[in-house]
């Protein structure tokens, strides 16, 4: 039954439009920057083997086809046809797309959805909004302009997202910063830019201002947590560090989405249990842990209420990542729920209901997709 459920991918990115050689393909395959002289080819990873196993048949190849043969066939079909085949096979009918990463290279939400006839909504990165405002406006009006931009974005976007984990860590002061504190922080940031720094936002006060501005708009907010590329200090990405902020936001009616969470997925499961407005997934982890997906999902569900767990692929760049994540997640969820039925922990009807909640229903409630 689970393999037939249509899915909402509540966190993903676009796919690449241009053909890729082997080195470029591998650079998008996992969180490593690129294949290197020490760890060798990135096809020798869980995700690399999963691509050869699950994606090859959709490109008219046998499972476990060697990487060069896979990439040759991929080039023959072209990026658009590969994307159409792999995305269609996922059964995803709604994509919530973070547009704040390589926007010039990746497809827009509408372009992504067009491959399969699905629908898509945009997720707006808070830090990107600020980075667009800072070069153009005086620190005195920065806060007002950001609020205007976020209000305008909220008219069409489905959610906001913060990558505070990458920029300052998740140990955030939960208090709303004062207007004076924001002006001071922005002035310091503007001065750094004038002296040659890039407009990359790494100021905790400004990031907190953006988070509270988004909360005021009543929109769901996604937070990157846990596993990511070398740009993040993993120890500062534990979702437990958000506990004070979760307490402060508990009564604002705003869903907080903890993305990825691995290897802190048990911590995230606890937070989802004790805070009603917290939702969790293991998105990015799935494609990367491969055969370990069932174990990770089981550990998440030790404490997380079934009504607080969402599905996502964190697919980015390669349509293969969408397909691999979907196949592995479906298998893992079927195994976890099937084991519960076998030991009479829940009925078949309960298992089917939970599968629909996690695959579709929880996302529809949290993001108000039905409204």
N, C-alpha and C positions, 0 to 999 in steps of 0.2 A: 504493500500500500504506500509506503514512504517514497518509493521510487516514482510514484505517479503524482505526488503533491507538487503543485506549482509553488514557486518560492518567491519571497521578497528578499532581494539582496540589499540589506539596509546600509551597507557601506562598501563602496567600490570606487574605482577610478575609470577613466576611459582606456581605450586600447590604441596602439600605435597604427598609424595609417601607412607607414612606409615599410618596404622590405627590409629584412635584417640578415646580416651575415652571422656566422656562428658566434663570434666574440660578442657582438651586440645582443644577440638572443640570450646568451648566457648572462650578460650583465643585467638583464631584466628578470632572470629566472628566480633569484632569491635575494636575500638582503646583503650578500657580498657585493662589493662594487663591480667586480669582474673576475673572470678566471685568472689565476695567478700562478707563479712558478712554484709555489709551495703546496697549495691545496689542489692545484690542477683543475681539470674540467669541472664545471658546476653541474654537468649532467650526472656526476657521481654524488648526488644528494638524493634525499627522499623525494623532493619535488621533481628532480630530473628523471628519476626512474618512473614516477607517476605519470609524467608527460608521455614517456615512451609506451607505458602500459595502457593508459586510458584515452589518450588523444590520437595516437597513431591509427587505430581502426576508423576513426571519423575522417581521416585523410586518405582512406583506402589502403592502408598499410597494415601489416600484421602487428599484433602486440609485441612490445620489446624491440621494435625496429631500432637499428643503430642510429646514433644521433645524426651523422652526416646524411644518411638516407632520409631520415625524418625531415631535416632542414631542406634537403633538395626537393622533396615533394611539397613542402610548405611553400617554397619559392615558385614552383610550377603553378600552384593554385592561386597564389597572390594573397596579400593581406586581407582583402575584403571577403573573399570566399572562405578563407580559413576562419575568420572571425564569425561569419554567418553560420558555418557548420558547428563550430565549437560552442558558441553562445546559444544557438537554438537547442542544442542537446542538453543544456543545463536545466531547462524547465523554469528558468527565472522569468517572471512576467512583469516585475517592477524592479527598477534599479534606482537606488539613492546614491548619487554620484558626487564625490568630493572633487571639485573642480580646481583646487588650489595647488595641484602638483603637476608640473610640466604641462601646463595648459596649452602651450603652443605646439606640443607634439601629440597630445592625446585627444581622442574624440570627445566631443561635447556630450552632455547627457542625451540630447535628441539623436545625435549620430549613433551613439551606442545602442539606444533602444531600437533604432531603425533596422539594425541587422536582423532582428527577430520579430519585429512587430510588437515589442513590449512597450511599456511606458517608463519614463524616467523623470526624476526630480533632482534638483541641485541641492547639494550641501555646501554652504559657504564657509570658508576658513576665516576665522576671526583675525588671525595674525596677518593674513594677506590684505584684508581691508585696511588695517592700520598702515601697512607698508605702502599701500597706494596713496593714502592720505598724507603721510608725513612729508614727502617732497614738495607738496603743493600748498601747504597751509601753515600758518603761524601756530605755534604751540598754544596760544590763547584760545583759538577756535577749534583746535584739533578734536577735542571731545565732542563738541556739537556736530562737527562734520561727520565723525565716525558714527554717531547715533543716527544721523540722517541717512547715511549709506546703509547701515544695518536695517533701519526701518524700511527703506526701499527694497532691500534684498529679501526681507521677510514676506513681501507681497507675492513672490514667486517661488522662493526657495522652500524646502521642507524642513531644514534644520541648519544649525551652525556647528562648527567643529573647532576645537582648540588643539594645537600641537605644543602646548606648554611643556609636555614631557620632553620634547626635543630642545626647547629653548631655555627653560629655567628649572625644569623638574616639576614634580607634582606636589611638593611640599609648600603649598600656597597658603599665605595668610588668608583666612576666609572672609575678612572684613572688606566691605566695599571701600575702595580708596576715596579720599576726599578729592574735590575738584582741584584744590591747590596742589595736592600731591601728584595728581595726574599732570598738571601743567608743568611742574618742576621736572618730572620724569621725562616728559615729551621734549622739554627744552634741552635737557641733557642729551637725549637721543638725537635731536636735530643738530646739536653742536657736533656730535660724533660724525654725523653724515657730512657736515660741512668740512670736516677735517679729513675726509676721505674714506670713512667707513661705509659699508654697504647698508641699505635700509632694512637690514634683517633685524626683526624685533626680538630682543633678548632682555627686555626690562620687565621684571615681575609686576611692578605697579601698573604698567600699561596693559599687560595681559589680564590682570585681575579686573581692570576697568572694562575691558572688552567682554569678559565673561559675565559681569554683572549687567552690562548693557544688553547682552543677549537674553539674560534671564528676565529682564524687564519687559522684553518683547514676547515672553511666554513660549519661545520656540525650544524644541528639544536641542540639547547640546551634546555632541559627541566629544569624547576625550581619547586621544591615543594613549594607551597604557601598555606597559610590557614591551615585548619583543619588537625590535625595529632595526634599522641599519646602524652603521657605526657613528652616525651623527648624534645618537642618543646615549646617555649614560644610564644603563639599564637599572642600576640601583636607585636612580631617582625617578623611575617610571613605574614603581609599585603602586597600584591603585589604592592601597591602604593609606598612602600619604594624602589622599584626597579626603580622608575622613572628616576633618574639620569643615571643609567646604561643603561636603554632603550634608552635614548637620545644619549648616547655615542656610542651605537651599531646600531643606526637606519640605517646607510648607509654602513654597512658591508655585506649586503646580507645574513644574518644568521637569520632564523626564531627562535624566542624565544617562548617557550611553557610554559604558566602559568598553572600548574597542580592544580586541586582540587578547589582552590580559595575560597570556602565557609569558613567562613561567609562573605568573602570580594568579592563575585562574582560580585556585582555591580561595585566595584572598578576595577576588572579585565576587565569587559565589557567596561568600559571607556578607559582603557589602550589599549585594542584591537582596539577601534575606532580611537584613536589619534596616535597610532604607527602602521604603516602598517605591520611591521615584527612581531607583537605580535599575538599569537594564545592562545585560552583559552578553558578550559573544566571545568566540575564540577564533575570529576571522582569519587574520594573517597566519595564525599558528597552524591551521589545518593543512594548507598546502605544503608547509615546511616540515611538520612532524610526520606527514604521510601515514605510514602504517601504525603510528602511535595515536592517531586521531581518536579512536575509541576510548583509549585510556584517559586522554585529556578531557574528553567530553564527560566521561563518567565522573572524573574528579570535580569538574565544574558543577555537575548536577548533584553532588553530595549535599550541598547546602543551598544552591540557588533555586528559588521557586521556579517551577516550570513556566509560570506566567511572566518571568523576567528574563528569559533567554531568547536571544534573537539569532537569526542566520545571517552571515555575511561571508563573502569570498575575499574581500580586499583585493579583488582582481585589479591588476594595474599593468598596462602596457601590452602584456601577452594574453590573448583570449584563452590560451591554455590554462592560465591560472584560475580563471572562472570555472572552467570545466573540471579541473582536478579538484578544486575545493568543493564543488558541488557533489561530485561522485563520492569523495571521501567522507563528507559530512553525512550524506544520505546513508552510506553503509554504517557509519558509526552510530547514528541515531537509531537505525533499525536494529543494530546489535544490542544497544543499551536497552531500548524499550522491549525488544524480544526477550532478553534475559529476564526482565521484570515479569513479563507474562509467564515465562516458563517456570519461574519460582513462585507464581501466584502473588506477586507484590502488587500488581494491578491487572485489570481485565484487558482483553483485546480492545474493547470499546474505549477504555481509558487511554491505552497506548495510541490509538488512532487520533483521539482528541488532542493529546499532548503533541503529537507530531504536527498536526495542523496549527496548533498554537505557536510552536517554535518556528515552523516554516513560513507562516503567513500571519496568523491572528495577532500575535504580540506586536509585530511591527505595525499592523493596521491600527491597533489601539494607541501605541506609544506616539506614532507620528500622525495620527488622525487621518490616515490615508483614505478612509471611507467618506470623509466630510468634504 
